[in-house]
Amino acid sequence: MEVRPIAVWDLEEIVKRPNVVLVDLREREEYLENHIEGAISVPYDSFWERGNWWKKDTEFLLYCQRGNASLQLSRELVEKGVPAMSLLGGYLAYQRFQKRVNNYPQTRKTTYL
């Protein structure tokens, strides 16, 4: 199993899958300021503190600010046998992409774990 890098233009299709969990790894304040619709907030530093809180068939799509932390955590999940994807370029790439496609709403529902 390998980490799957995901381009921002593929994001919408992937998050439609029923077993995919979109996770914002940035600090809670950054999440509250703005985040990708449907994402849950689980800051990078506290991800493992929560234990194995996901279901066995969960597939994670992780993002952080620039893509480095999400790639690292995706690798750790894959090493533990958990399917994981990382958004290439992170939230900054998502914002740039959204500006090109008419400023699609980036924030809707706030969800905490």
C-alpha positions, 0 to 999 in steps of 0.5 A: 500500500502506498500514499496516494497524492491527490491533486486539488482538481480531483478533490471533489470527486474523491470526497464523495466516496462514502468511506473517505474522511477529509481531515484538516491537520492545521491548528484549530484556529486556522480551521475555524478561519477557513477550511475545505467544506466537509473537513473535520479538524484533527490538528497534526500534533494531536492525531495519534493522541486520539488513538484509533478513532477511525473505522477499519474501512476508513480512507483518510484524505489529509491536508495541512497548510502546504502539504508536508505534514499531511504527506508525513502523516499519510506515510505513517498511516500507510505503514500501519496499514491504513489507506491514506491520501495527501492533498498536494500543495495543501490548503494553499494549493486548494485556495489558489485553485478555488480562486480560479474557479469562481471562489467556490465556498470554502467553509460551511459546517464546523466539525470537531473530534 
